[in-house]
Amino acid sequence: MLESGVVRERADAARNRLRVLAAAERLFAARGVAAVTMDDIVAEAGVGKGTLYRRFGDKGGLAMALLDERERELQQRMLRGAAPLGPGAAPGARLAAFVQAYLDLVVAQVDLVVLSETSAPGARLRTGAHAFWRQHCRYLLAESGAADPDLRADLLLAALAAEQIRHWVNDEQRIPADLAEALSNVAQLLAQP
């Protein structure tokens, strides 16, 4: 009864999905995200164009699928991991730990994250991951007694947009560890009542 609403993926569809994701990851790592076309991915994966477009829609959808596992892992650490990222630390400390962990995720995959966030107008704001990050930040800000936690969460996440991080790291040559410390300090300031 509980599984009646669950749609199971066909075995061939699951294999094709994994082949596409593996091919895209290989090509992105070898050539860079911008240099890889959907046709390149189709050829590398050995699937039809229709399979790729039906499953992922566009390159941005493919980027989101590739990031999904990394985002889920971070979410689990936030919910069940050790403090200060996980439960058990003060809200400001947890918020600072989130900033550092999220920045690490973005820096490691910056071009992929930029693609996932900018593939369509407002794409960043419509993902389930962004909704999770926003809710987490909002909760911690409310717990700390900060005024208008919704706005403060949005301000913090705007600073963590991948385009902004790429600009700071690539164009301004900021050191990611220094950037993480500075943004963690901003997060702690936002957590003040």
Disulfide bonds with the S-S distance in Angstrom:
none
